[in-house]
């Protein structure tokens, strides 16, 4: 007998069906037992005569039974299958559930993070989590569909790559073939996507995994996913318009509600004056209740800022006391290029950066890039780099800018964040299937962990005698 | 003046247009200069009076000119824009190309791997490479579309994870928060996808990046991309039918030709007898010329084999002299489960594994998984693991099998390989944008490389005094 989904059975009154799924609830009334059976498509009430002793809640079961119309007074209008029930003729336990280590009777938010992540395979069974993960899948596919329709090409870039200047610390990966040398995991595909513009693809995107060794916060893991996008022969407004259109189409495709059909644009200065921050929330209280998404653009950021001496990465990246505010690969705005090249009035130079904010969060950011050698060189010179240091850091980019690199620009949208907002959640972990814990442990699996000394030998590494490091 | 694509201009005879792109070829006839301009949509001939001295081949240029119909005798039927040409009224060099470090006049196959990868941003400009990378993008999107239509959910799994038993060596990533401990990069999402079945998603897929520290061969890097897929409440034939259908739809969507509308099925024994190998080529010589894809399934593999003593990973994984042939998470076929549980007749036990072969290559493989504790435990017992060792290796899986894990199975299809076959290429590197070199170097970027001693300090690591390791 082949399996049928629960969502399909209301039409099958009078027929015998075989269902497979999980025991959602069980009420043992002695002579009769009521089971709510759950599969990915829904739930249905099953009635069995006698007890079903072995059939514990959350067990996986195959149930064969007759689809019966319920009497009018027993119809449950709150579920799609409320007009019928299954009279069980036979059942078979496919996998019995022992006592559950975490409860599934709530939305899970009152349970500690560690048990939720350790038993994530159970935690994800919650209706809310199922909805969130499916929403994520659908939203990303809606984005992809729109991008393909606009002739973007999906291109994968390497996971094992070289350390780049992205403003955070790299995770490094020891090489066995060259002991003592290391790959870095990508903080973003920034340079590769620019090189794809040099390569002539003109429109690139990737749902890209980015990995940064940042200090952990309650709501930040080491990994995140971004819609990474780059376009050739464009100006700032072209990219902003394209991204706005793609975002709107995808959000509507999954039922999201937008505050503004056209995203308002604020300068950085206006944002600070009006909201005291460049991450502001344009929603009214009423809109907050309705789950509306209020997007806005912020432009005209300064290119450079004074180094924050408490930020080790900033200090390391700058040798002049000046560092970039957003992205060293950006181009300054046209009217500031002369100053930029001459290293004058650094505090006055505005970048082509555009940030997308949504409901008080930063949803993404991008810029028109430097596509000629002199501008990129000047950026690093203004940060105090010598010619040799520039060559070592971005020499391959400079060479690419000498063989026909078109004007280009792009953006990176934080997909975890966008899905979180869409789902009405307030933590990124609610929209990631297997997030890392706040202490940096991998969900379910116990990483990081010890490795065999033989492997370290092969990698040419030794673990230092432990200090009390943190 | 806004840009227009070259593919759009044949309809615009008599109009003035602005094109942007690369100088594909240039012929300087003194009084007249002929340029073939190239953008992502095609090429067109541009005619300028006088010389265009600075405009070198592969420079990026903006050309404004009049679209003119060619005289009948000058029509070039070999290109879509052959009926017109552009009479240049103005041009502006957007990025000048100096001498190219590699030639673009050939298909590139005669150029050494190192320069091709070092200057990959140029190498990718070849028509062949553009086609391959775009084919990859379209094929993967066709797969996704079909999977979504069949209610599969796209779910991302972690990059920083724990070492698992997948038959190859892990890349490891040192933890800064727990110096001396390590994450591992995923060899495949095998365990996560099974846990997603425990979580009730029923149909999962992911275009997954897998990373393995394997000995390099000419045609193998450390990274590869697979269509990773898992389904609940299925038997072997259900997965095979679903995968076959998805594959056929996606291949046809990008113009691929199939030898057989229904993929023939061979047992492992038959394959060895008939072809001397389980990776065989069913094409005739005629079909080889026509670029046909000949798929076949291979089933009924032995579950266990004697350890190959020359294979360090196999030796490490087994303590009894027996190891798995394909996947330790597979279920044996029903009729062998008793022997499996009792550890008898190990050489006789057949696994539920199915391999997909295409044109002599292995295109993918999967199985019905063990979904109850005893079967998975027995697999490791048969490999000589103690209870403690089993608990340490797969304890989290055993626990998941006690809280309602449905019967499930899946597959992993090697997408690099499939696209390579579809593109008519013989090397995986021809269908990967930035492949790793045969010596393990990252394209364009120079990884692996040295890292600053300060970072190693933070990670609690020390580089051993170099031995002559390889």
Interface residues (C-beta under 8 A of the other chain):
Chain A: X3 X20 X22 X23 X38 X39 X40 X58 X59 X60 X94 X95 X96 X97 X98 X100 X101 X119 X120 X121 X122 X123 X124 X125 X130 X133 X134 X136 X137 X140 X141 X144 X148 X151 X153 X154 X155 X156 X157 X158 X159 X160 X161 X162 X163 X164 X169 X171 X172 X173 X174 X175 X176 X177 X178 X179 X180 X181 X182 X183 X184 X185 X191 X192 X195 X196 X198 X199 X200 X201 X202 X203 X209 X211 X213 X216 X222 X223 X225 X233 X371 X372 X396 X399 X400 X401 X402 X403 X404 X405 X406 X407 X432 X433 X434 X436 X439 X440 X442 X443 X444 X445 X446 X447 X448 X449 X450 X451 X455 X457 X458 X459 X460 X461 X462 X463 X464 X466 X467 X469 X470
Chain B: X3 X20 X22 X23 X38 X39 X40 X58 X59 X60 X94 X95 X96 X97 X98 X100 X101 X119 X120 X121 X122 X123 X124 X125 X130 X133 X134 X136 X137 X140 X141 X144 X148 X151 X153 X154 X155 X156 X157 X158 X159 X160 X161 X162 X163 X164 X169 X171 X172 X173 X174 X175 X176 X177 X178 X179 X180 X181 X182 X183 X184 X185 X191 X192 X195 X196 X198 X199 X200 X201 X202 X203 X209 X211 X213 X216 X222 X223 X225 X233 X371 X372 X396 X399 X400 X401 X402 X403 X404 X405 X406 X407 X432 X433 X434 X436 X439 X440 X442 X443 X444 X445 X446 X447 X448 X449 X450 X451 X455 X457 X458 X459 X460 X461 X462 X463 X464 X466 X467 X469 X470
